[in-house]
């Protein structure tokens, strides 16, 4: 059984930092793409960033410098470090997995995401 379970969300004050984790089970992390998406109320789900099997990351242009995606294949985990949180970062955050079918994992997950977690809520407010 394949499962992706996010954790680490919560309520944070503006300017704060937060680390989200995704525990992946039922899959080998050696040859797949992993990434983070988010969806704010009333908006479409958007990609934040992705990481390939050897740790190479690709970010959406709008979030560079704000998010850091990493993976630990030995621990079967995916991490999202968020710094300088703003109110517009309030959203449900999802970890996703997919095959490396495109040149970048950003493209692969945007087009062929295979498994999704249930999400973890991040709320930024004063």
Secondary structure, DSSP 8 states (H G I E B T S, - for coil): --EEEEE--EEE-TT--EEEEEEEESS-STT-EEEEEEE-TTS--EEEEEE-TTS-EEE-GGGTTTEEEEEETTTTEEEEEE-S--GGG-EEEEEEEE---SSSHHHHHHHHEEEE---EEEEE--
